[in-house]
Amino acid sequence: MNTTKYTTSNFNSAGLDASQLCSRKLWQLVSRNVTGRVKDSDHDKISDKDLSAAIEELAKRRHYLEELQKIGKLRAGSSH
C-alpha cells in the first residue's frame, strides 16, 4: 500500500506544482475536491487555484479527459 504524502517539491509558496505529480495523483486530487469527498482538514484539500492547475495539467497531458468531462470540468471536444 502506498502511503506517500506530498513532499516539499510538490508544493511551493504559490501552491501546488501540478507538473511534478503523476496523472493518477492529480486525478485523485481533482475528483476528491470536486465531489466533496475531502474534508477541510484532509491533506488532499487544495485551493481553487491549485484545483484549476491540476485540471489544466491533466488536460495538457490528455489524461482523464472523459472523467473530467463527466464531472463538468472539461467541455466535450476541448483539450482544456
Phi and psi in degrees as a GROMACS rama.xvg file:
@    title "Ramachandran Plot"
@    xaxis  label "Phi"
@    yaxis  label "Psi"
@TYPE xy
-86.3305  120.439  ASN-2
-113.873  24.3704  THR-3
-63.7554  130.46  THR-4
-102.524  174.891  LYS-5
-62.6713  147.875  TYR-6
-109.159  167.185  THR-7
-63.2033  -21.0921  THR-8
-73.8464  -18.9365  SER-9
-83.4356  -22.1513  ASN-10
-124.116  146.871  PHE-11
-135.493  -174.404  ASN-12
-62.2354  -21.6556  SER-13
-87.7741  -9.21552  ALA-14
122.644  -148.835  GLY-15
-72.3384  136.316  LEU-16
-101.618  87.288  ASP-17
-59.2816  -29.7682  ALA-18
-67.7788  -17.212  SER-19
-91.9143  -6.28522  GLN-20
-102.648  149.954  LEU-21
-72.1201  158.997  CYS-22
-59.4614  -37.9827  SER-23
-62.5408  -42.8762  ARG-24
-67.7837  -39.8261  LYS-25
-60.105  -44.2179  LEU-26
-63.5103  -40.5733  TRP-27
-59.5422  -45.1252  GLN-28
-62.2683  -46.9456  LEU-29
-62.9663  -51.969  VAL-30
-64.8132  -40.0041  SER-31
-68.8006  -36.9667  ARG-32
-76.671  -34.7696  ASN-33
-74.2257  -38.56  VAL-34
-85.7469  -2.80754  THR-35
77.3968  16.8997  GLY-36
-84.7175  8.77487  ARG-37
-117.164  137.616  VAL-38
-92.785  160.671  LYS-39
-57.2801  -32.5947  ASP-40
-86.125  -6.83593  SER-41
-70.3515  142.567  ASP-42
-68.3331  -15.3946  HIS-43
-88.4155  -1.12859  ASP-44
-69.8975  125.201  LYS-45
-128.531  159.839  ILE-46
-73.0871  164.986  SER-47
-60.4728  -37.2921  ASP-48
-63.6165  -44.397  LYS-49
-68.4015  -34.9984  ASP-50
-62.0104  -44.8547  LEU-51
-61.7704  -41.1606  SER-52
-63.7553  -39.6911  ALA-53
-65.535  -42.5179  ALA-54
-64.0843  -44.6682  ILE-55
-62.3602  -39.9684  GLU-56
-65.4685  -42.8045  GLU-57
-62.4359  -42.5471  LEU-58
-64.6974  -40.57  ALA-59
-62.1856  -39.9097  LYS-60
-77.4412  -12.0218  ARG-61
62.103  38.286  ARG-62
-111.075  143.741  HIS-63
59.298  30.7146  TYR-64
-64.2397  -44.349  LEU-65
-61.8822  -41.5496  GLU-66
-65.3793  -40.5693  GLU-67
-63.3923  -38.4577  LEU-68
-64.2972  -41.8992  GLN-69
-62.3618  -33.5608  LYS-70
-94.5308  7.84896  ILE-71
78.2392  21.9159  GLY-72
-104.547  3.67941  LYS-73
-152.411  129.635  LEU-74
-74.8081  147.58  ARG-75
-60.0725  134.766  ALA-76
79.88  6.30843  GLY-77
-106.748  146.754  SER-78
-96.8447  -6.93345  SER-79
